[in-house]
């Protein structure tokens, strides 16, 4: 696969961030709380700094929206979306379900995504029209087209549980073959590589899922919010699938 300058820069930034994250993962962590009571560590801050530096050196005119440093559009058609450690709570408690998420949006459309999982030592990426890749190998969603044969993973279901969709979700649970809660980046990697068949989440933000949305779509899947809308800066929920199961699950939700 021929990689664009954007993808080359994003992969370099992700690998540099992984070096920072691995350095802190087994060491002593100083954890502080942000205004929304979510944790932040020195690893989050330093990883975002190295990502921003790597990208800005190559594309100084591009906008940048980072979990730790905020948003600077720079009146550009291009906006980088970055969460240096998506899953900081996992990182702090020393279990490996955390990742670095880097996406590039052009005039509101996501055109590139990199999802790096340092503790798993795996990295997935996609560019529009270029397919999806995991550790250098092309990946594809499954061909499962029946709910009773499907494996579905969930995460961040608080809003779903407290709203009027909960009964519909119970209908989905009663019909599918397996329910799992792989969570965070991992169930999207599994979905894009054909090892599970759908993902449902109700409490996310765009920095969590921008890169993953393109990876799933370029692997042949479908990625929307629970209302069926395409991912955008205001997205807060996810229904991702191999495409064949999307309407069946959405109908219940």
Secondary structure as UniProt FT lines:
FT   HELIX           5..25
FT   STRAND          31..33
FT   TURN            35..36
FT   STRAND          39..41
FT   HELIX           42..58
FT   TURN            60..61
FT   STRAND          63..66
FT   TURN            67..69
FT   STRAND          70..72
FT   TURN            74..75
FT   STRAND          78..86
FT   HELIX           88..92
FT   TURN            93..94
FT   STRAND          99..106
FT   TURN            107..108
FT   STRAND          109..117
FT   TURN            118..121
FT   STRAND          122..127
FT   TURN            128..129
FT   STRAND          132..134
FT   TURN            135..136
FT   STRAND          137..139
FT   HELIX           147..149
FT   STRAND          151..155
FT   HELIX           158..161
FT   TURN            164..165
FT   HELIX           166..175
FT   STRAND          178..180
FT   HELIX           184..192
FT   TURN            193..194
FT   STRAND          198..201
FT   HELIX           206..218
FT   TURN            219..220
FT   STRAND          222..224
FT   TURN            226..227
FT   TURN            233..234
FT   STRAND          238..241
FT   HELIX           246..252
//
